[in-house]
Amino acid sequence: MLHTPQSHSSAARTDLPASHLSAASNTPHDGHTPAPAGHRPRTRATGRSLFVRRLIAFYKDQWRVLRTAVDWVIAVYFIVPLLIAAGIIYTSWWQDPPLWFSWIPLPLLSLVLFLWSLTFRLRTFLEPADQVFLLRNRSLINAIRRWGFGYSVTVAFLATALLYIVLSPLLVLGLGFEWPWIPVLALFTLAARLTVPIILQLLELRLRGIRKHASQSAVLIACGFLFISMFDLFARLQTFPLGLAQGIVPLGIALLAAWLIMRLRLQARGVFLYEISQERQARLRLTALLLSQAGVKKTKGVLEESRPLIWRRSQAITKKRDKVSLLMAAIVKSYIRSSDQWYFLIRFLTVSSYALILTSGWVTLIVYPGLLYLLYKGIYSYCEMATNSSYLQLFRWTDSERSKAVERAIFRISLPLALILLLVEIIA
């Protein structure tokens, strides 16, 4: 005997447990099965949630790296006494200012602060997988970038505030600034910290070759001169409250310029892959630092230029044909042909000349050898990289030949620069 569909359905349901019968009886007639009890519907990801998730993951990774590289028992016994000693020294500065406060001129301090402002790094918290999963959702990517920009500005603000708390005894007791001027100087430094590195980054994205290096050098020189001049102006406007009111005007202009530059950087197009690369470097900065302290160095390829401006035909620069002279000539020509090294030399000469002009007396006897040592280390790092290049590795050089060639190359490259700095010192 055949059963009707209704009797077949009732017979089949009698074989099910009571819980299934209850669930089946609550099934809607539209054919959609309700979500099981305790199941939460998936919420749509937002830019804020992704940013917070990546920020937490970033700090977890940094903490994991530190735990694997640092013995925390030794670190605690070292850090705690160091903090106590720093607090005692800082308190003593307020009670009895040291004599070296009067030895630091304001232009030299402002130059150091300007160079420190160039260390600002913009974080976007973009990941390589975003170009696959989130590239179509431009609003979500822009939201993550905005949160990253806000995070970068917050970190820069906290770092600047901490720096000026440390420098307050020097500024107030050594250089004669009044207390209301400390926030003004800190905010002006923050504005420079948010403006100059971003301008240099925009020029790097838009220009290439000699135009990029020339424009970046011009921006560095102009902004450095303006920064030092503004500190000198703030030092002259020490009358209160009229001088402070006059000083707030250029401060407002600087903050407005910083806001406009940050907005222009946020609206930049065609920088997605560049920001992913920069974010990857920011994540690995602590790891690279710890590896460098352990003696592990990242190999970099020597810059290759198809049409160098100097020695295009690879003519010899020395009459000697021994192995050391040939290796030395190869290093020197590689250095002179590198546009990046020319950029480094121009910046170094500019900053060093200005530092020698600002100093006088016996202080110059300390500054000049220090500048020569920095020049030596900068040239030495490139020469070591050049000797380890794949081309020069094809030849059999002994360690003594390498060291002699590097020392001769450093001498020939640095001698004209040392003479120029000596001439600046004599004229100044």
C-alpha positions as CSV (number, residue, x, y, z in Angstrom):
1,M,0.0,0.0,0.0
2,L,1.4,3.4,-1.0
3,H,1.7,6.2,1.5
4,T,0.8,9.7,0.8
5,P,3.5,12.3,1.1
6,Q,1.9,13.6,4.3
7,S,1.9,10.1,6.0
8,H,5.4,9.5,4.8
9,S,6.6,12.7,6.4
10,S,5.0,12.0,9.7
11,A,6.4,8.4,9.7
12,A,9.9,9.7,9.0
13,R,9.7,12.3,11.7
14,T,8.8,9.7,14.4
15,D,12.3,8.2,13.9
16,L,14.1,11.5,14.8
17,P,15.1,12.5,18.3
18,A,13.0,15.0,20.2
19,S,15.5,17.8,19.8
20,H,15.5,17.3,16.0
21,L,11.7,17.2,16.0
22,S,11.6,20.5,17.9
23,A,14.1,22.1,15.5
24,A,12.1,20.7,12.5
25,S,8.9,22.1,13.9
26,N,10.5,25.5,14.2
27,T,11.7,25.5,10.6
28,P,10.2,28.4,8.7
29,H,8.0,27.6,5.7
30,D,10.2,29.7,3.4
31,G,12.8,26.9,3.2
32,H,15.6,28.8,5.0
33,T,17.2,27.0,8.0
34,P,17.6,29.2,11.1
35,A,21.1,29.6,12.6
36,P,21.9,27.1,15.3
37,A,21.8,28.2,18.9
38,G,24.9,30.1,20.1
39,H,26.0,30.9,16.6
40,R,27.0,34.6,16.0
41,P,26.5,36.1,12.6
42,R,29.8,37.2,10.9
43,T,30.3,40.9,11.2
44,R,31.7,42.8,8.3
45,A,35.4,43.9,8.7
46,T,36.0,47.6,9.1
47,G,39.1,49.7,8.7
48,R,39.3,50.3,12.4
49,S,39.0,46.6,13.3
50,L,41.6,45.6,10.8
51,F,44.0,48.3,12.0
52,V,43.6,47.3,15.7
53,R,44.1,43.7,14.8
54,R,47.3,44.4,12.9
55,L,48.6,46.8,15.5
56,I,48.2,44.2,18.2
57,A,49.8,41.6,15.9
58,F,52.7,44.0,15.3
59,Y,53.4,44.5,19.0
60,K,53.1,40.8,19.7
61,D,55.8,40.2,17.0
62,Q,58.1,42.8,18.5
63,W,57.6,41.3,21.9
64,R,58.4,37.9,20.6
65,V,61.5,39.1,18.9
66,L,62.7,40.8,22.1
67,R,62.0,37.7,24.2
68,T,64.1,35.5,21.9
69,A,67.0,38.0,21.8
70,V,67.2,39.4,25.3
71,D,67.9,37.7,28.6
72,W,65.2,39.4,30.7
73,V,66.8,38.6,34.0
74,I,70.0,40.5,33.0
75,A,67.9,43.2,31.3
76,V,65.9,43.9,34.4
77,Y,69.0,44.2,36.5
78,F,70.5,46.6,33.9
79,I,67.4,48.7,33.1
80,V,66.1,49.3,36.6
81,P,69.4,50.8,37.9
82,L,69.7,52.8,34.7
83,L,66.3,54.4,35.1
84,I,67.0,55.2,38.7
85,A,70.3,56.8,37.7
86,A,68.7,58.8,34.9
87,G,66.1,60.1,37.3
88,I,68.7,61.2,39.8
89,I,70.8,62.9,37.1
90,Y,67.7,64.7,35.7
91,T,66.7,66.0,39.1
92,S,70.2,67.2,39.7
93,W,70.1,69.2,36.5
94,W,67.2,71.2,37.9
95,Q,68.8,71.7,41.2
96,D,72.4,72.4,40.0
97,P,72.7,73.0,36.3
98,P,76.0,71.6,34.9
99,L,78.6,73.8,33.3
100,W,78.3,72.2,29.9
101,F,74.8,73.8,29.5
102,S,76.5,77.1,28.7
103,W,78.7,75.4,26.1
104,I,75.9,74.3,23.8
105,P,74.9,77.1,21.4
106,L,71.3,77.4,20.3
107,P,72.0,76.9,16.5
108,L,73.8,73.7,17.2
109,L,70.9,72.4,19.3
110,S,68.4,73.4,16.7
111,L,70.5,71.6,14.0
112,V,70.5,68.4,16.0
113,L,66.7,68.7,16.5
114,F,66.2,69.2,12.8
115,L,68.2,66.1,12.0
116,W,66.2,64.2,14.6
117,S,63.0,65.4,12.9
118,L,64.1,63.6,9.7
119,T,63.8,60.2,11.5
120,F,60.0,60.3,11.2
121,R,58.5,57.2,9.5
122,L,55.0,57.0,8.3
123,R,53.1,53.8,9.0
124,T,50.2,52.5,6.9
125,F,49.8,48.9,8.2
126,L,49.2,47.6,4.7
127,E,50.1,44.0,4.0
128,P,51.1,42.1,0.8
129,A,47.8,40.1,0.9
130,D,45.8,43.4,0.7
131,Q,46.6,43.6,-3.0
132,V,44.7,40.3,-3.5
133,F,41.8,40.6,-1.0
134,L,41.3,44.3,-0.3
135,L,42.5,46.1,-3.4
136,R,39.0,46.3,-4.8
137,N,37.6,47.8,-1.6
138,R,39.3,51.2,-1.8
139,S,37.3,52.6,1.1
140,L,38.6,49.9,3.4
141,I,42.2,50.4,2.4
142,N,41.9,54.2,2.8
143,A,40.4,53.6,6.3
144,I,43.4,51.5,7.3
145,R,45.8,54.1,5.9
146,R,44.0,56.9,7.8
147,W,44.3,55.0,11.1
148,G,47.9,54.3,10.3
149,F,48.6,57.9,9.7
150,G,46.9,58.8,13.0
151,Y,49.0,56.2,14.8
152,S,52.2,57.7,13.2
153,V,51.2,61.2,14.3
154,T,50.4,60.1,17.8
155,V,53.8,58.3,18.1
156,A,55.6,61.3,16.8
157,F,53.7,63.6,19.3
158,L,54.6,61.4,22.2
159,A,58.3,61.1,21.2
160,T,58.6,64.9,20.7
161,A,56.9,65.5,24.1
162,L,59.3,63.0,25.8
163,L,62.3,64.6,24.1
164,Y,61.4,68.1,25.3
165,I,60.8,66.9,28.8
166,V,64.4,65.7,28.8
167,L,65.6,68.9,27.2
168,S,63.6,71.3,29.5
169,P,66.5,71.9,31.9
170,L,68.8,72.8,29.1
171,L,66.3,75.1,27.4
172,V,65.2,76.8,30.6
173,L,68.3,77.0,32.7
174,G,71.0,76.9,29.9
175,L,69.5,78.8,27.0
176,G,67.1,81.1,28.9
177,F,63.8,80.1,27.5
178,E,60.7,80.7,29.7
179,W,58.3,77.9,30.5
180,P,55.5,78.9,28.1
181,W,57.9,78.6,25.2
182,I,58.6,74.9,25.8
183,P,55.3,73.7,24.2
184,V,55.8,76.2,21.4
185,L,59.2,74.7,20.5
186,A,57.9,71.2,20.9
187,L,54.9,71.8,18.6
188,F,57.2,73.5,16.0
189,T,59.5,70.5,16.1
190,L,56.5,68.2,15.7
191,A,55.4,70.3,12.7
192,A,58.8,70.0,11.1
193,R,58.8,66.2,11.9
194,L,55.5,65.8,10.0
195,T,56.4,68.0,7.1
196,V,60.0,67.6,5.9
197,P,60.2,63.8,5.7
198,I,56.9,63.6,3.9
199,I,58.0,66.2,1.4
200,L,61.2,64.2,0.8
201,Q,59.1,61.0,0.4
202,L,56.8,62.7,-2.1
203,L,59.8,63.8,-4.2
204,E,61.2,60.3,-4.1
205,L,57.9,59.0,-5.4
206,R,57.5,61.5,-8.2
207,L,61.1,62.2,-9.4
208,R,64.0,60.1,-10.6
209,G,67.7,60.5,-11.0
210,I,69.6,63.7,-10.6
211,R,66.3,65.7,-10.4
212,K,65.3,63.8,-7.3
213,H,68.6,64.2,-5.5
214,A,68.8,67.9,-6.4
215,S,65.3,68.6,-5.3
216,Q,65.7,66.7,-2.0
217,S,69.0,68.4,-1.3
218,A,67.4,71.8,-1.9
219,V,64.4,71.0,0.4
220,L,66.8,69.8,3.1
221,I,68.9,72.9,3.0
222,A,66.0,75.3,2.8
223,C,64.0,73.6,5.6
224,G,67.1,73.3,7.8
225,F,67.9,77.0,7.4
226,L,64.3,77.9,8.1
227,F,64.1,75.6,11.2
228,I,67.3,77.1,12.7
229,S,66.2,80.7,11.9
230,M,62.8,80.1,13.6
231,F,64.5,78.9,16.8
232,D,66.7,82.0,16.7
233,L,63.5,84.1,16.3
234,F,61.8,82.3,19.2
235,A,64.9,83.0,21.4
236,R,64.5,86.7,20.7
237,L,60.8,86.8,21.4
238,Q,61.1,86.2,25.1
239,T,58.8,88.9,26.3
240,F,55.6,87.6,27.9
241,P,52.8,87.6,26.8
242,L,53.4,89.8,23.7
243,G,56.4,87.9,22.4
244,L,54.6,84.6,22.9
245,A,51.6,85.8,21.0
246,Q,53.9,86.8,18.1
247,G,55.6,83.4,18.2
248,I,52.3,81.6,18.0
249,V,51.7,83.0,14.5
250,P,54.6,81.1,12.7
251,L,53.7,78.1,14.9
252,G,50.2,78.1,13.5
253,I,51.5,78.4,9.9
254,A,53.9,75.5,10.5
255,L,51.1,73.3,11.9
256,L,48.8,74.2,9.0
257,A,51.6,73.3,6.5
258,A,52.0,70.0,8.3
259,W,48.3,69.2,8.1
260,L,48.2,70.1,4.3
261,I,51.3,68.0,3.6
262,M,49.9,65.0,5.5
263,R,46.6,65.3,3.6
264,L,48.4,65.5,0.3
265,R,50.4,62.4,1.2
266,L,47.1,60.6,2.2
267,Q,45.6,61.4,-1.2
268,A,48.6,60.3,-3.2
269,R,47.9,57.9,-6.0
270,G,50.0,54.9,-7.2
271,V,51.8,54.4,-3.9
272,F,50.1,51.1,-2.8
273,L,53.1,48.8,-3.5
274,Y,55.5,51.4,-2.1
275,E,53.6,51.6,1.1
276,I,53.5,47.8,1.4
277,S,57.3,47.8,1.0
278,Q,57.8,50.6,3.6
279,E,55.5,48.8,6.1
280,R,57.5,45.6,5.7
281,Q,60.7,47.4,6.4
282,A,59.1,49.0,9.5
283,R,58.0,45.6,10.8
284,L,61.5,44.2,10.4
285,R,63.4,47.2,11.7
286,L,63.9,45.7,15.2
287,T,64.9,42.3,13.8
288,A,67.4,43.9,11.5
289,L,68.8,45.9,14.4
290,L,69.3,42.9,16.6
291,L,70.8,40.9,13.7
292,S,73.2,43.8,12.9
293,Q,74.3,43.8,16.6
294,A,74.9,40.1,16.3
295,G,77.2,40.6,13.3
296,V,74.7,39.6,10.6
297,K,74.7,42.2,7.8
298,K,72.2,42.6,5.0
299,T,73.9,42.4,1.6
300,K,73.1,45.2,-0.7
301,G,73.9,45.3,-4.4
302,V,76.1,48.1,-5.6
303,L,74.2,50.6,-7.7
304,E,74.8,50.0,-11.4
305,E,74.5,52.8,-13.8
306,S,74.5,52.2,-17.5
307,R,75.9,55.6,-18.5
308,P,78.0,57.1,-15.7
309,L,78.9,60.8,-15.8
310,I,82.6,60.1,-15.0
311,W,84.9,57.6,-16.5
312,R,82.5,56.3,-19.1
313,R,85.1,54.4,-21.0
314,S,86.6,52.7,-17.9
315,Q,90.0,54.2,-18.4
316,A,92.7,53.6,-15.8
317,I,93.1,56.0,-12.9
318,T,96.5,54.7,-11.8
319,K,99.6,53.7,-13.6
320,K,100.3,50.8,-11.2
321,R,99.0,47.4,-12.4
322,D,99.4,45.3,-9.2
323,K,96.4,43.6,-7.7
324,V,95.9,46.1,-4.9
325,S,96.0,49.1,-7.2
326,L,93.6,47.5,-9.6
327,L,91.1,46.7,-6.8
328,M,91.5,50.2,-5.4
329,A,90.8,51.8,-8.8
330,A,87.7,49.6,-9.2
331,I,86.4,50.7,-5.8
332,V,87.1,54.4,-6.4
333,K,85.4,54.4,-9.8
334,S,82.4,52.5,-8.4
335,Y,82.0,55.1,-5.7
336,I,82.4,58.1,-8.0
337,R,79.9,56.7,-10.5
338,S,77.2,56.1,-7.8
339,S,74.7,58.9,-7.7
340,D,73.6,57.8,-4.3
341,Q,77.1,58.4,-2.9
342,W,77.2,61.8,-4.5
343,Y,74.0,62.6,-2.8
344,F,75.5,61.4,0.5
345,L,78.6,63.6,0.0
346,I,76.6,66.7,-0.8
347,R,74.4,66.3,2.3
348,F,77.4,65.5,4.5
349,L,79.4,68.5,3.2
350,T,76.4,70.8,3.7
351,V,75.6,69.7,7.3
352,S,79.3,69.5,8.3
353,S,80.1,72.9,6.9
354,Y,77.2,74.4,8.8
355,A,78.3,72.7,12.0
356,L,81.8,74.1,11.6
357,I,80.5,77.6,11.0
358,L,78.3,77.4,14.2
359,T,81.2,76.2,16.4
360,S,84.2,78.2,17.4
361,G,87.3,78.0,19.6
362,W,88.4,74.7,21.1
363,V,85.0,73.1,20.4
364,T,86.0,73.0,16.7
365,L,89.0,70.8,17.6
366,I,86.5,68.2,18.7
367,V,83.9,68.7,16.0
368,Y,86.3,68.5,13.0
369,P,87.9,65.1,13.9
370,G,84.4,63.8,14.7
371,L,83.2,64.8,11.3
372,L,86.2,63.1,9.7
373,Y,85.4,59.9,11.6
374,L,81.8,59.9,10.4
375,L,83.0,60.5,6.8
376,Y,85.4,57.6,7.1
377,K,82.7,55.2,8.4
378,G,80.3,56.3,5.6
379,I,82.9,55.7,2.9
380,Y,84.2,52.5,4.5
381,S,80.7,50.9,4.5
382,Y,80.4,51.4,0.7
383,C,83.9,50.2,0.0
384,E,83.2,47.0,2.0
385,M,80.0,46.5,0.1
386,A,81.9,47.0,-3.2
387,T,84.6,44.5,-2.5
388,N,81.9,41.9,-1.7
389,S,80.0,42.5,-5.0
390,S,79.5,39.6,-7.3
391,Y,81.8,40.9,-10.0
392,L,84.8,41.5,-7.8
393,Q,84.2,38.2,-6.1
394,L,85.2,36.5,-9.4
395,F,88.8,37.4,-8.8
396,R,91.1,36.0,-6.1
397,W,91.9,38.6,-3.6
398,T,93.6,37.9,-0.3
399,D,92.4,39.6,2.9
400,S,95.5,41.8,3.1
401,E,95.0,42.9,-0.5
402,R,91.3,43.8,0.2
403,S,92.2,45.7,3.4
404,K,95.0,47.7,1.6
405,A,92.8,48.5,-1.4
406,V,89.9,49.7,0.9
407,E,92.2,51.9,2.9
408,R,93.8,53.5,-0.2
409,A,90.3,54.0,-1.7
410,I,89.0,55.7,1.4
411,F,92.1,58.0,1.5
412,R,91.7,59.1,-2.1
413,I,87.9,59.7,-1.7
414,S,88.0,61.4,1.6
415,L,91.1,63.6,1.1
416,P,89.4,66.3,-1.0
417,L,86.4,66.4,1.4
418,A,88.7,66.7,4.4
419,L,90.5,69.6,2.7
420,I,87.2,71.4,1.9
421,L,86.1,71.0,5.6
422,L,89.4,72.3,6.8
423,L,89.1,75.3,4.5
424,V,85.6,76.0,5.8
425,E,87.0,75.8,9.4
426,I,89.8,78.2,8.6
427,I,87.5,80.7,6.9
428,A,84.8,80.5,9.7
